Amino acid sequence: PDLSGYEKFGLGNVKYNISRIHITAVEFPSASISLIPGTGIKLVIGNASLTIDMNWNIRTWMFKDSGRSTVYISKVFVTAIFSTPLDNTGHTAIALTSCRTTSGDIDIKLSGKS
């Protein structure tokens, strides 16, 4: 979905809108799944990256600008634990019980009219 809103900076408000958000690339060079006896499943993703393209525009009382942006996020590490209880019908369900995510680098490239 698009993101829009207001943020207060210094002398006034900044109105922003981020639209046409598309994830254009995802890489999982290191991923593993293991079983945890009596608990469920552990998922570990290491050194992942993703690229996101989007349109943006901002407006303040002094100026307005718009353009395109590419965001590259790298060195993403995720560890997630899923429990696998039985539901009321006796089927196995999956529930996220914990998740930890870190990212190392974020590179933002903006192109606009100004």
Protein Blocks (a to p, Z undefined) as FASTA:
>chain_A
ZZdddddehjbccddddehiacfbdcdfbccddddehilpcdddehiacddddddddddf
kbccddddddddehiacdddddddddfkopacdddfbdcdddfbdcdddddfZZ
